[in-house]
Every structure is written in structure tokens, then in C-alpha cells.
């Protein structure tokens, strides 16, 4: 990578990081380009060298951060073949990332809902890729007769993410809690898996 290319990449990442913090603190609609520029320590005009508008920045936040999660989770799952353990790996990784990056957690929780009409196309093409990791794990478990056949993967992935989302909300809003990532991951995994495991074969 050329020095100039690296500078562009670094500045882009810097703006994305600043935007995530500003969106989490002020909300998408209340945040201003000048707020993001101030947080990123760049001139207002510099923002427009990389992004068309505030909406473009929000999409870039999701594309970069969720894309990173997809890559990391996929890499972890490639090392495991048991659907039960794979589901627990997804759950633990998601919770760990949301606890570590509370600004991102809040942006996902609030902005993904508040601006859902604006980013409908984006969600259908990008964010769903992340959730589809869960449905793929469910389908694998069903093929191997580990998970119940009557479970609908599309509903299961949303139910699981909903549970993770609520736990992440507790952390992002700094509400009082004593449970760790590992404890929360084990609890969520057990709660869902005990419900989707296939009954034992009497034979």
C-alpha cells in the first residue's frame, strides 16, 4: 500500500470511529457533520472528501464494523464442526464485541431501528449476512439431526439476535450488571439450545 493510500485509509477509519461515537451519543438525526469532524479532529470539508452525506457515513459504519464481525466469526467457525459449539461461538463473539465497543452496540440497537426505512436496502443486502450465519448453523444442526426439524431458521436467528441485542443494551447503557461475557454467552446458548435440540432417540 502506497503512503498516500494508507493516509486515506487511516483517515477514513478515523472518521468512521468518530462517527460511531457521535451517533451513539447524540443519535443519527441529532448528530451533525460538524460534530463528527470535531470528534475526528478534521475540518468539516474533509468529511465530504470521503462521504457524500451523514447517511452515507452511517452505512459505512455498518459496512465496516459488521463486515469485520462477519469475517472474524466466519474464521472462528471454520475451526469447529459441531453446530452446538458453533452457535455458542457466534453468541460469545457477538457479546464480546458489543461489550468491548459499546458505541457500536448502541448504534446497532437504536439507529438500526430508528432509520430502518432509510437503510432497508442495506439491511437486506448486508446486515442480513451476519444474521444468516446463525440460520446456517441451525440448518446444519437440522441436517445432522442435532436440532429439531420443526425449528424455522429465519425465526430462530431473529430470536437469538433479539436476546443478544437486549444483553448488549444493558452493557451499552451501563446499567448495573454483574455477569461476564462468558456467563452471558453460556446462559443464552443453553436457553436456546435446550429448546432446539432434537429429542433423544429412544433406540
LOSETOR-599925 format. One record per residue: residue in three letters; chain; z negated, y negated, x negated of N, C-alpha, C, O in turn. Coordinates in Angstrom, 1 decimal. Layout:
% LOSETOR-599925
('Ala','A',(Z,Y,X),(Z,Y,X),(Z,Y,X),(Z,Y,X))
...
//
This chain:
% LOSETOR-599925
('Unk','A',(0.0,1.2,-0.8),(0.0,0.0,0.0),(0.0,-1.2,-0.9),(-0.8,-1.4,-1.8))
('Unk','A',(0.9,-2.2,-0.6),(1.0,-3.4,-1.3),(-0.2,-4.2,-1.1),(-0.9,-4.1,-0.1))
('Unk','A',(-0.5,-5.2,-2.0),(-1.7,-6.0,-1.9),(-1.6,-6.8,-0.6),(-2.6,-7.0,0.1))
('Unk','A',(-0.4,-7.4,-0.3),(-0.2,-8.2,0.9),(-0.4,-7.4,2.2),(-1.0,-7.9,3.1))
('Unk','A',(0.1,-6.1,2.1),(-0.1,-5.3,3.3),(-1.6,-4.9,3.5),(-2.0,-4.9,4.7))
('Unk','A',(-2.3,-4.7,2.4),(-3.7,-4.4,2.5),(-4.5,-5.6,3.1),(-5.4,-5.4,3.9))
('Unk','A',(-4.1,-6.8,2.7),(-4.8,-8.0,3.2),(-4.6,-8.1,4.7),(-5.5,-8.5,5.5))
('Unk','A',(-3.3,-7.9,5.2),(-3.0,-7.9,6.6),(-3.8,-6.9,7.3),(-4.4,-7.2,8.4))
('Unk','A',(-3.9,-5.7,6.8),(-4.6,-4.6,7.4),(-6.1,-4.9,7.5),(-6.8,-4.7,8.5))
('Unk','A',(-6.7,-5.4,6.4),(-8.1,-5.8,6.4),(-8.4,-6.9,7.4),(-9.5,-6.8,8.1))
('Unk','A',(-7.5,-7.9,7.5),(-7.8,-9.0,8.4),(-7.7,-8.5,9.8),(-8.5,-8.9,10.7))
('Unk','A',(-6.8,-7.6,10.1),(-6.6,-7.0,11.4),(-7.9,-6.3,11.8),(-8.4,-6.5,12.9))
('Unk','A',(-8.4,-5.5,10.9),(-9.6,-4.7,11.2),(-10.8,-5.7,11.4),(-11.7,-5.4,12.2))
('Unk','A',(-10.8,-6.7,10.6),(-11.9,-7.7,10.7),(-11.9,-8.4,12.1),(-13.0,-8.5,12.7))
('Unk','A',(-10.7,-8.7,12.6),(-10.6,-9.3,13.9),(-11.0,-8.3,15.0),(-11.7,-8.7,16.0))
('Unk','A',(-10.6,-7.1,14.9),(-10.9,-6.0,15.8),(-12.5,-5.9,15.9),(-13.0,-5.8,17.0))
('Unk','A',(-13.1,-5.8,14.7),(-14.5,-5.7,14.7),(-15.3,-6.8,15.3),(-16.2,-6.7,16.1))
('Unk','A',(-14.8,-8.0,15.0),(-15.4,-9.2,15.6),(-15.1,-9.3,17.1),(-16.0,-9.7,17.9))
('Unk','A',(-14.0,-8.8,17.6),(-13.7,-8.8,19.0),(-14.6,-7.9,19.8),(-15.0,-8.2,20.8))
('Unk','A',(-14.8,-6.7,19.2),(-15.7,-5.7,19.8),(-17.1,-6.3,20.0),(-17.7,-6.1,21.1))
('Unk','A',(-17.6,-7.0,19.0),(-18.9,-7.6,19.1),(-18.9,-8.7,20.2),(-19.9,-8.8,21.0))
('Unk','A',(-17.9,-9.6,20.2),(-17.8,-10.7,21.1),(-17.7,-10.2,22.6),(-18.3,-10.7,23.5))
('Unk','A',(-16.8,-9.2,22.8),(-16.6,-8.6,24.1),(-17.9,-8.0,24.6),(-18.2,-8.1,25.8))
('Unk','A',(-18.6,-7.3,23.7),(-19.8,-6.7,24.1),(-20.9,-7.7,24.5),(-21.7,-7.5,25.5))
('Unk','A',(-20.9,-8.8,23.8),(-21.9,-9.8,24.0),(-21.6,-10.7,25.2),(-22.5,-11.0,26.0))
('Unk','A',(-20.4,-11.1,25.3),(-20.0,-12.1,26.4),(-19.2,-11.5,27.5),(-19.1,-12.2,28.6))
('Unk','A',(-18.7,-10.4,27.3),(-17.8,-9.8,28.4),(-16.4,-10.3,28.1),(-16.1,-11.3,27.5))
('Unk','A',(-15.4,-9.5,28.5),(-14.0,-9.8,28.3),(-13.6,-11.1,28.9),(-12.9,-11.9,28.2))
('Unk','A',(-13.9,-11.3,30.1),(-13.4,-12.5,30.8),(-14.1,-13.8,30.3),(-13.5,-14.9,30.3))
('Unk','A',(-15.3,-13.7,29.8),(-16.0,-14.9,29.3),(-15.7,-15.2,27.9),(-15.9,-16.3,27.4))
('Unk','A',(-15.3,-14.2,27.2),(-15.0,-14.4,25.7),(-13.8,-15.3,25.5),(-12.8,-15.2,26.3))
('Unk','A',(-13.8,-16.1,24.5),(-12.7,-16.9,24.2),(-12.1,-16.6,22.8),(-12.8,-16.0,22.0))
('Unk','A',(-10.9,-16.9,22.6),(-10.3,-16.6,21.3),(-11.1,-17.3,20.2),(-11.2,-16.8,19.1))
('Unk','A',(-11.5,-18.5,20.5),(-12.3,-19.3,19.5),(-13.6,-18.6,19.2),(-14.1,-18.7,18.0))
('Unk','A',(-14.2,-17.9,20.1),(-15.4,-17.1,19.9),(-15.1,-16.0,18.9),(-15.9,-15.7,17.9))
('Unk','A',(-14.0,-15.3,19.1),(-13.6,-14.2,18.2),(-13.3,-14.7,16.8),(-13.7,-14.1,15.8))
('Unk','A',(-12.5,-15.8,16.7),(-12.2,-16.4,15.4),(-13.5,-16.8,14.7),(-13.5,-16.6,13.5))
('Unk','A',(-14.4,-17.4,15.4),(-15.7,-17.8,14.7),(-16.4,-16.6,14.2),(-16.9,-16.6,13.1))
('Unk','A',(-16.5,-15.5,15.0),(-17.2,-14.3,14.5),(-16.5,-13.6,13.4),(-17.1,-13.1,12.5))
('Unk','A',(-15.1,-13.7,13.4),(-14.3,-13.1,12.3),(-14.2,-14.0,11.1),(-13.7,-13.6,10.0))
('Unk','A',(-14.7,-15.3,11.3),(-14.6,-16.3,10.2),(-13.2,-16.5,9.8),(-12.8,-16.6,8.6))
('Unk','A',(-12.3,-16.8,10.8),(-10.9,-17.1,10.5),(-10.6,-18.3,11.5),(-11.3,-18.6,12.4))
('Unk','A',(-9.5,-18.9,11.2),(-9.0,-20.0,12.1),(-8.5,-19.5,13.4),(-8.0,-18.3,13.5))
('Unk','A',(-8.6,-20.3,14.5),(-8.2,-19.8,15.8),(-6.7,-19.3,15.7),(-6.3,-18.3,16.3))
('Unk','A',(-5.9,-20.1,15.0),(-4.5,-19.8,14.9),(-4.2,-18.5,14.2),(-3.2,-17.8,14.5))
('Unk','A',(-5.1,-18.0,13.4),(-4.9,-16.8,12.6),(-4.9,-15.6,13.6),(-4.2,-14.6,13.4))
('Unk','A',(-5.7,-15.7,14.7),(-5.7,-14.6,15.7),(-4.4,-14.3,16.2),(-4.0,-13.2,16.4))
('Unk','A',(-3.6,-15.4,16.5),(-2.3,-15.3,17.1),(-1.2,-14.8,16.1),(-0.1,-14.5,16.5))
('Unk','A',(-1.6,-14.7,14.9),(-0.6,-14.1,13.9),(-0.7,-12.5,14.0),(0.3,-11.9,13.6))
('Unk','A',(-1.7,-12.0,14.6),(-1.9,-10.6,14.8),(-1.9,-10.1,16.2),(-1.5,-8.9,16.5))
('Unk','A',(-2.2,-11.0,17.2),(-2.3,-10.6,18.6),(-1.6,-11.6,19.5),(-1.7,-12.8,19.2))
('Unk','A',(-1.1,-11.2,20.6),(-0.4,-12.1,21.5),(-1.4,-12.9,22.3),(-1.2,-14.1,22.6))
('Unk','A',(-2.5,-12.2,22.7),(-3.5,-12.8,23.6),(-4.8,-12.0,23.6),(-4.9,-11.0,22.8))
('Unk','A',(-5.7,-12.4,24.4),(-7.0,-11.7,24.4),(-6.9,-10.3,25.0),(-7.5,-9.4,24.5))
('Unk','A',(-6.0,-10.1,25.9),(-5.8,-8.8,26.5),(-5.2,-7.8,25.4),(-5.6,-6.7,25.4))
('Unk','A',(-4.3,-8.4,24.6),(-3.7,-7.6,23.5),(-4.8,-7.1,22.5),(-4.7,-6.0,22.0))
('Unk','A',(-5.8,-8.0,22.3),(-6.9,-7.7,21.4),(-7.7,-6.5,22.0),(-8.0,-5.6,21.3))
('Unk','A',(-8.0,-6.6,23.3),(-8.8,-5.5,24.0),(-8.1,-4.2,23.9),(-8.7,-3.2,23.6))
('Unk','A',(-6.8,-4.2,24.1),(-6.0,-2.9,24.0),(-6.1,-2.4,22.5),(-6.2,-1.2,22.3))
('Unk','A',(-6.0,-3.3,21.6),(-6.1,-2.9,20.2),(-7.4,-2.3,19.8),(-7.5,-1.4,19.0))
('Unk','A',(-8.5,-2.9,20.4),(-9.9,-2.3,20.2),(-9.9,-0.9,20.6),(-10.4,0.0,19.9))
('Unk','A',(-9.4,-0.6,21.8),(-9.4,0.8,22.3),(-8.5,1.7,21.5),(-8.9,2.8,21.2))
('Unk','A',(-7.3,1.2,21.2),(-6.4,2.0,20.5),(-6.9,2.4,19.1),(-6.8,3.5,18.7))
('Unk','A',(-7.5,1.4,18.4),(-8.0,1.7,17.1),(-9.3,2.6,17.1),(-9.4,3.6,16.4))
('Unk','A',(-10.2,2.2,18.0),(-11.5,2.9,18.0),(-11.4,4.3,18.7),(-12.0,5.2,18.1))
('Unk','A',(-10.8,4.3,19.8),(-10.6,5.6,20.5),(-9.7,6.5,19.7),(-9.9,7.7,19.6))
('Unk','A',(-8.7,5.9,19.1),(-7.8,6.7,18.3),(-8.5,7.3,17.1),(-8.2,8.5,16.7))
('Unk','A',(-9.4,6.6,16.5),(-10.2,7.1,15.4),(-11.1,8.3,15.9),(-11.3,9.2,15.2))
('Unk','A',(-11.7,8.1,17.1),(-12.5,9.2,17.6),(-11.7,10.5,17.9),(-12.2,11.6,17.6))
('Unk','A',(-10.5,10.3,18.4),(-9.6,11.4,18.7),(-9.4,12.2,17.4),(-9.5,13.4,17.3))
('Unk','A',(-9.1,11.5,16.3),(-8.8,12.1,15.0),(-10.0,12.8,14.5),(-9.9,14.0,14.0))
('Unk','A',(-11.1,12.2,14.6),(-12.4,12.8,14.0),(-12.8,14.0,14.8),(-13.2,15.0,14.2))
('Unk','A',(-12.8,13.9,16.1),(-13.2,15.0,16.9),(-12.2,16.2,16.8),(-12.7,17.4,16.7))
('Unk','A',(-10.9,15.9,16.7),(-9.9,17.0,16.6),(-10.1,17.7,15.3),(-10.0,18.9,15.2))
('Unk','A',(-10.4,17.0,14.2),(-10.7,17.6,12.9),(-11.9,18.5,12.9),(-11.9,19.6,12.3))
('Unk','A',(-12.9,18.1,13.6),(-14.1,18.9,13.7),(-13.9,20.2,14.5),(-14.4,21.2,14.2))
('Unk','A',(-13.1,20.0,15.6),(-12.9,21.2,16.5),(-12.0,22.2,15.9),(-12.0,23.4,16.2))
('Unk','A',(-11.1,21.8,14.9),(-10.2,22.7,14.2),(-11.0,23.8,13.4),(-10.5,24.8,13.1))
('Unk','A',(-12.3,23.4,13.1),(-13.1,24.3,12.3),(-13.9,25.3,13.2),(-14.6,26.2,12.7))
('Unk','A',(-13.8,25.2,14.5),(-14.6,26.0,15.4),(-13.7,26.7,16.5),(-12.7,26.1,16.9))
('Unk','A',(-14.0,27.9,16.9),(-13.1,28.6,17.8),(-13.9,29.0,19.1),(-13.2,29.4,20.1))
('Unk','A',(-15.2,28.9,19.1),(-16.0,29.2,20.3),(-16.0,28.0,21.2),(-16.5,27.0,20.9))
('Unk','A',(-15.4,28.1,22.5),(-15.4,27.0,23.4),(-16.7,26.4,23.7),(-16.9,25.2,23.9))
('Unk','A',(-17.8,27.2,23.7),(-19.1,26.7,24.0),(-19.6,25.8,22.8),(-20.1,24.7,23.1))
('Unk','A',(-19.3,26.2,21.6),(-19.7,25.3,20.5),(-18.8,24.1,20.4),(-19.2,23.0,19.9))
('Unk','A',(-17.5,24.3,20.7),(-16.6,23.2,20.7),(-17.0,22.1,21.7),(-16.9,20.9,21.3))
('Unk','A',(-17.5,22.5,22.8),(-17.9,21.5,23.8),(-19.1,20.7,23.3),(-19.2,19.5,23.5))
('Unk','A',(-20.0,21.4,22.7),(-21.2,20.8,22.1),(-20.9,19.9,21.0),(-21.5,18.8,20.8))
('Unk','A',(-19.9,20.2,20.2),(-19.4,19.4,19.1),(-18.9,18.1,19.6),(-19.2,17.0,19.1))
('Unk','A',(-18.0,18.1,20.7),(-17.5,16.9,21.3),(-18.6,16.0,21.8),(-18.6,14.8,21.5))
('Unk','A',(-19.5,16.6,22.5),(-20.6,15.9,23.0),(-21.5,15.2,22.0),(-21.8,14.0,22.1))
('Unk','A',(-21.8,15.9,20.9),(-22.6,15.4,19.8),(-21.9,14.3,19.1),(-22.5,13.2,18.8))
('Unk','A',(-20.6,14.5,18.8),(-19.9,13.4,18.1),(-19.8,12.2,18.9),(-19.9,11.1,18.4))
('Unk','A',(-19.5,12.3,20.2),(-19.4,11.1,21.0),(-20.7,10.3,21.1),(-20.7,9.1,20.9))
('Unk','A',(-21.8,11.0,21.3),(-23.1,10.3,21.4),(-23.4,9.7,20.1),(-24.0,8.6,20.0))
('Unk','A',(-23.1,10.4,19.0),(-23.4,9.8,17.7),(-22.7,8.5,17.4),(-23.2,7.6,16.9))
('Unk','A',(-21.4,8.5,17.8),(-20.6,7.3,17.6),(-21.0,6.2,18.5),(-21.0,5.0,18.1))
('Unk','A',(-21.4,6.5,19.7),(-21.8,5.4,20.6),(-23.2,4.9,20.2),(-23.4,3.7,20.4))
('Unk','A',(-24.0,5.7,19.7),(-25.3,5.2,19.2),(-25.2,4.3,18.0),(-25.9,3.3,17.8))
('Unk','A',(-24.2,4.7,17.1),(-24.0,4.0,15.9),(-23.3,2.7,16.1),(-23.6,1.7,15.5))
('Unk','A',(-22.3,2.7,17.0),(-21.6,1.5,17.3),(-21.9,1.0,18.8),(-21.1,1.3,19.7))
('Unk','A',(-23.0,0.4,19.0),(-23.4,0.0,20.3),(-22.5,-1.0,20.9),(-22.4,-1.1,22.2))
('Unk','A',(-21.9,-1.8,20.1),(-20.9,-2.8,20.7),(-19.7,-2.1,21.3),(-19.3,-2.5,22.4))
('Unk','A',(-19.2,-1.1,20.6),(-18.1,-0.3,21.2),(-18.5,0.4,22.4),(-17.8,0.4,23.4))
('Unk','A',(-19.7,0.9,22.4),(-20.2,1.6,23.6),(-20.2,0.7,24.8),(-19.9,1.1,25.9))
('Unk','A',(-20.7,-0.5,24.6),(-20.8,-1.4,25.7),(-19.4,-1.9,26.2),(-19.2,-2.0,27.4))
('Unk','A',(-18.5,-2.1,25.3),(-17.1,-2.4,25.7),(-16.5,-1.3,26.5),(-15.8,-1.6,27.5))
('Unk','A',(-16.7,-0.1,26.1),(-16.1,1.1,26.8),(-16.7,1.1,28.2),(-16.0,1.3,29.2))
('Unk','A',(-18.0,1.0,28.3),(-18.7,1.1,29.6),(-18.4,0.0,30.6),(-18.1,0.3,31.7))
('Unk','A',(-18.4,-1.2,30.1),(-18.2,-2.3,31.0),(-16.8,-2.7,31.2),(-16.3,-2.8,32.3))
('Unk','A',(-16.1,-3.0,30.1),(-14.8,-3.5,30.1),(-13.8,-2.5,30.7),(-12.8,-2.9,31.3))
('Unk','A',(-14.0,-1.2,30.4),(-13.0,-0.2,30.9),(-13.0,-0.2,32.4),(-12.1,0.2,33.0))
('Unk','A',(-14.2,-0.6,33.0),(-14.3,-0.6,34.4),(-13.8,-2.0,35.0),(-13.1,-2.1,36.0))
('Unk','A',(-14.3,-3.1,34.4),(-14.0,-4.4,34.9),(-12.5,-4.7,34.8),(-12.0,-5.4,35.7))
('Unk','A',(-11.9,-4.2,33.8),(-10.4,-4.6,33.6),(-9.5,-3.4,33.9),(-8.4,-3.3,33.4))
('Unk','A',(-10.0,-2.4,34.7),(-9.3,-1.2,34.9),(-7.9,-1.5,35.5),(-6.9,-0.7,35.2))
('Unk','A',(-7.7,-2.5,36.3),(-6.4,-2.8,36.9),(-5.4,-3.3,35.8),(-4.2,-3.0,35.8))
('Unk','A',(-6.0,-4.0,34.8),(-5.2,-4.6,33.8),(-4.7,-3.6,32.8),(-3.6,-3.7,32.2))
('Unk','A',(-5.6,-2.6,32.5),(-5.3,-1.6,31.5),(-5.0,-0.2,32.1),(-5.2,0.8,31.4))
('Unk','A',(-4.5,-0.2,33.3),(-4.2,1.1,33.9),(-3.2,1.9,33.1),(-3.4,3.1,32.9))
('Unk','A',(-2.1,1.3,32.7),(-1.1,2.0,31.9),(-1.7,2.5,30.6),(-1.4,3.6,30.1))
('Unk','A',(-2.5,1.7,30.0),(-3.1,2.0,28.7),(-4.0,3.2,28.9),(-4.0,4.2,28.1))
('Unk','A',(-4.8,3.2,29.9),(-5.8,4.3,30.2),(-5.0,5.6,30.4),(-5.4,6.7,29.9))
('Unk','A',(-3.9,5.5,31.1),(-3.1,6.7,31.4),(-2.5,7.3,30.2),(-2.3,8.5,30.1))
('Unk','A',(-2.2,6.5,29.2),(-1.5,7.0,28.0),(-2.3,7.2,26.8),(-2.0,7.9,25.9))
('Unk','A',(-3.5,6.5,26.7),(-4.3,6.5,25.5),(-5.7,7.1,25.7),(-6.0,8.1,25.1))
('Unk','A',(-6.5,6.5,26.5),(-7.9,6.9,26.7),(-7.9,8.3,27.3),(-8.9,9.0,27.0))
('Unk','A',(-7.0,8.7,28.1),(-7.0,10.0,28.7),(-6.8,11.1,27.6),(-7.3,12.2,27.8))
('Unk','A',(-6.2,10.7,26.5),(-6.0,11.7,25.5),(-7.4,12.2,24.9),(-7.5,13.3,24.6))
('Unk','A',(-8.3,11.2,24.9),(-9.6,11.5,24.4),(-10.3,12.5,25.4),(-10.9,13.5,25.0))
('Unk','A',(-10.3,12.1,26.7),(-10.9,13.0,27.7),(-10.2,14.3,27.8),(-10.9,15.3,28.2))
('Unk','A',(-8.9,14.4,27.5),(-8.2,15.6,27.7),(-8.6,16.7,26.6),(-8.4,17.9,26.8))
('Unk','A',(-9.3,16.2,25.6),(-9.9,17.1,24.6),(-10.9,18.0,25.3),(-11.0,19.2,25.1))
('Unk','A',(-11.7,17.4,26.2),(-12.7,18.2,27.0),(-12.0,19.2,27.9),(-12.4,20.4,28.0))
('Unk','A',(-11.0,18.8,28.7),(-10.3,19.7,29.6),(-9.6,20.8,28.8),(-9.6,21.9,29.3))
('Unk','A',(-9.1,20.5,27.6),(-8.5,21.6,26.8),(-9.6,22.6,26.4),(-9.3,23.8,26.4))
('Unk','A',(-10.8,22.2,26.1),(-11.9,23.1,25.8),(-12.2,24.0,27.0),(-12.4,25.2,26.8))
('Unk','A',(-12.3,23.3,28.1),(-12.6,24.1,29.4),(-11.6,25.1,29.6),(-11.9,26.3,29.9))
('Unk','A',(-10.3,24.8,29.5),(-9.2,25.7,29.7),(-9.3,26.9,28.8),(-9.0,28.0,29.1))
('Unk','A',(-9.6,26.6,27.5),(-9.7,27.6,26.5),(-10.8,28.6,26.9),(-10.7,29.8,26.8))
('Unk','A',(-11.9,28.0,27.3),(-13.1,28.9,27.8),(-12.7,29.7,29.0),(-13.2,30.9,29.1))
('Unk','A',(-11.9,29.2,29.9),(-11.5,30.0,31.0),(-10.5,31.1,30.6),(-10.6,32.2,31.2))
('Unk','A',(-9.6,30.8,29.7),(-8.7,31.8,29.3),(-9.4,33.0,28.6),(-9.0,34.1,28.7))
('Unk','A',(-10.5,32.6,27.9),(-11.3,33.7,27.2),(-12.4,34.3,28.1),(-13.2,35.0,27.7))
('Unk','A',(-12.4,33.9,29.4),(-13.3,34.3,30.4),(-14.8,34.0,30.0),(-15.7,34.8,30.4))
('Unk','A',(-15.0,32.9,29.3),(-16.3,32.4,28.9),(-16.8,31.5,30.0),(-18.0,31.4,30.3))
('Unk','A',(-15.9,30.6,30.5),(-16.2,29.6,31.5),(-15.7,30.1,32.9),(-14.7,30.9,33.0))
('Unk','A',(-16.3,29.7,34.0),(-15.9,30.1,35.3),(-14.5,29.7,35.6),(-14.0,28.6,35.2))
('Unk','A',(-13.8,30.5,36.3),(-12.4,30.3,36.6),(-12.2,29.2,37.7),(-11.1,28.6,37.8))
('Unk','A',(-13.2,29.0,38.5),(-13.1,28.0,39.6),(-13.4,26.6,39.2),(-13.2,25.7,40.0))
('Unk','A',(-13.8,26.4,38.0),(-14.0,25.0,37.5),(-12.7,24.3,37.3),(-11.8,24.8,36.7))
('Unk','A',(-12.6,23.1,37.8),(-11.4,22.3,37.6),(-11.6,21.4,36.4),(-12.4,20.5,36.4))
('Unk','A',(-10.8,21.7,35.3),(-10.9,20.9,34.1),(-10.9,19.4,34.2),(-11.6,18.7,33.5))
('Unk','A',(-10.0,18.9,35.1),(-9.9,17.5,35.3),(-11.2,16.9,35.9),(-11.5,15.7,35.5))
('Unk','A',(-11.9,17.6,36.7),(-13.2,17.1,37.3),(-14.3,17.3,36.2),(-15.1,16.4,36.0))
('Unk','A',(-14.2,18.4,35.5),(-15.3,18.7,34.5),(-15.3,17.6,33.4),(-16.3,17.2,33.0))
('Unk','A',(-14.1,17.2,32.9),(-14.0,16.3,31.8),(-14.6,14.9,32.3),(-15.3,14.2,31.5))
('Unk','A',(-14.4,14.5,33.5),(-14.9,13.3,34.0),(-16.4,13.3,34.3),(-17.1,12.4,34.0))
('Unk','A',(-16.9,14.5,34.7),(-18.3,14.7,35.0),(-19.1,14.6,33.6),(-20.1,14.0,33.5))
('Unk','A',(-18.5,15.3,32.6),(-19.2,15.3,31.3),(-19.2,13.9,30.7),(-20.2,13.5,30.2))
('Unk','A',(-18.0,13.2,30.8),(-17.9,11.9,30.2),(-18.9,10.9,30.9),(-19.5,10.1,30.3))
('Unk','A',(-19.0,11.1,32.2),(-19.9,10.3,33.0),(-21.3,10.4,32.5),(-22.1,9.4,32.5))
('Unk','A',(-21.7,11.6,32.2),(-23.1,11.9,31.7),(-23.3,11.2,30.4),(-24.3,10.6,30.1))
('Unk','A',(-22.3,11.4,29.5),(-22.3,10.8,28.1),(-22.3,9.3,28.2),(-23.0,8.6,27.5))
('Unk','A',(-21.6,8.7,29.2),(-21.5,7.3,29.4),(-22.8,6.7,29.7),(-23.2,5.6,29.3))
('Unk','A',(-23.6,7.4,30.6),(-24.9,6.9,31.1),(-25.9,6.9,29.9),(-26.7,6.0,29.8))
('Unk','A',(-25.9,8.0,29.1),(-26.8,8.0,27.9),(-26.4,6.9,27.0),(-27.3,6.3,26.4))
('Unk','A',(-25.1,6.7,26.7),(-24.7,5.6,25.8),(-25.1,4.3,26.3),(-25.5,3.4,25.6))
('Unk','A',(-25.1,4.1,27.7),(-25.6,2.8,28.3),(-27.0,2.5,27.9),(-27.4,1.4,27.7))
('Unk','A',(-27.8,3.6,27.9),(-29.3,3.4,27.6),(-29.4,2.9,26.2),(-30.2,2.0,25.9))
('Unk','A',(-28.6,3.4,25.3),(-28.7,3.0,23.9),(-28.1,1.6,23.7),(-28.6,0.8,23.0))
('Unk','A',(-26.9,1.4,24.3),(-26.2,0.1,24.1),(-27.1,-1.1,24.6),(-27.0,-2.2,24.1))
('Unk','A',(-27.8,-0.9,25.7),(-28.6,-1.9,26.3),(-30.1,-1.9,25.7),(-30.9,-2.7,26.2))
('Unk','A',(-30.3,-1.0,24.7),(-31.6,-1.0,24.0),(-32.7,-0.7,25.0),(-33.8,-1.3,24.8))
('Unk','A',(-32.5,0.1,26.0),(-33.5,0.5,26.9),(-34.4,1.5,26.2),(-34.0,2.2,25.3))
('Unk','A',(-35.7,1.5,26.7),(-36.7,2.3,26.0),(-36.3,3.8,26.1),(-36.1,4.3,27.2))
('Unk','A',(-36.2,4.5,25.0),(-35.9,5.9,25.0),(-36.4,6.5,23.7),(-36.5,5.9,22.7))
('Unk','A',(-36.8,7.8,23.7),(-37.3,8.4,22.5),(-36.4,9.6,22.1),(-36.7,10.2,21.0))
('Unk','A',(-35.4,9.9,22.9),(-34.6,11.1,22.5),(-33.5,10.8,21.4),(-33.0,9.7,21.4))
('Unk','A',(-33.3,11.7,20.6),(-32.3,11.5,19.5),(-31.0,12.0,19.9),(-30.8,12.5,21.0))
('Unk','A',(-30.0,11.8,19.1),(-28.6,12.2,19.4),(-28.6,13.7,19.6),(-28.0,14.2,20.5))
('Unk','A',(-29.2,14.4,18.6),(-29.2,15.9,18.7),(-29.9,16.4,20.0),(-29.4,17.4,20.6))
('Unk','A',(-31.0,15.8,20.3),(-31.7,16.2,21.5),(-30.8,16.0,22.8),(-30.7,16.8,23.7))
('Unk','A',(-30.2,14.8,22.8),(-29.4,14.4,24.0),(-28.2,15.3,24.1),(-27.8,15.8,25.2))
('Unk','A',(-27.6,15.6,22.9),(-26.4,16.4,22.9),(-26.7,17.8,23.4),(-25.9,18.4,24.1))
('Unk','A',(-27.8,18.4,22.9),(-28.2,19.7,23.3),(-28.5,19.8,24.8),(-28.1,20.8,25.5))
('Unk','A',(-29.2,18.8,25.3),(-29.5,18.8,26.7),(-28.3,18.7,27.6),(-28.1,19.5,28.5))
('Unk','A',(-27.4,17.8,27.3),(-26.2,17.6,28.1),(-25.3,18.8,28.0),(-24.8,19.3,29.0))
('Unk','A',(-25.2,19.4,26.8),(-24.4,20.6,26.6),(-25.0,21.8,27.4),(-24.2,22.5,28.1))
('Unk','A',(-26.3,21.9,27.4),(-26.9,23.0,28.1),(-26.8,22.9,29.6),(-26.5,23.8,30.3))
('Unk','A',(-27.0,21.6,30.1),(-26.9,21.4,31.5),(-25.5,21.7,32.1),(-25.4,22.4,33.1))
('Unk','A',(-24.5,21.3,31.4),(-23.2,21.5,31.9),(-22.7,23.0,31.6),(-22.1,23.6,32.5))
('Unk','A',(-23.1,23.5,30.5),(-22.6,24.9,30.2),(-23.2,26.0,31.0),(-22.6,27.0,31.3))
('Unk','A',(-24.5,25.8,31.3),(-25.2,26.8,32.2),(-24.5,26.8,33.5),(-24.6,27.8,34.2))
('Unk','A',(-23.9,25.7,33.9),(-23.2,25.6,35.2),(-21.8,26.1,35.2),(-21.3,26.6,36.2))
('Unk','A',(-21.1,26.1,34.0),(-19.7,26.5,34.0),(-19.5,27.9,33.3),(-18.4,28.4,33.3))
('Unk','A',(-20.6,28.4,32.7),(-20.5,29.8,32.1),(-20.1,30.8,33.2),(-20.6,30.8,34.3))
('Unk','A',(-19.3,31.7,32.8),(-18.9,32.8,33.7),(-20.1,33.7,33.9),(-20.9,33.9,32.9))
('Unk','A',(-20.3,34.3,35.1),(-21.4,35.3,35.3),(-21.2,36.5,34.4),(-20.1,36.9,34.1))
('Unk','A',(-22.3,37.0,34.0),(-22.3,38.2,33.1),(-21.6,39.4,33.8),(-21.8,39.6,35.0))
('Unk','A',(-20.8,40.1,33.1),(-20.1,41.3,33.6),(-21.1,42.4,33.8),(-21.7,42.9,32.8))
('Unk','A',(-21.3,42.9,35.0),(-22.3,43.9,35.2),(-22.0,45.2,34.5),(-22.9,46.0,34.2))
('Unk','A',(-20.8,45.4,34.1),(-20.4,46.6,33.4),(-20.6,46.4,31.9),(-20.3,47.3,31.1))
//
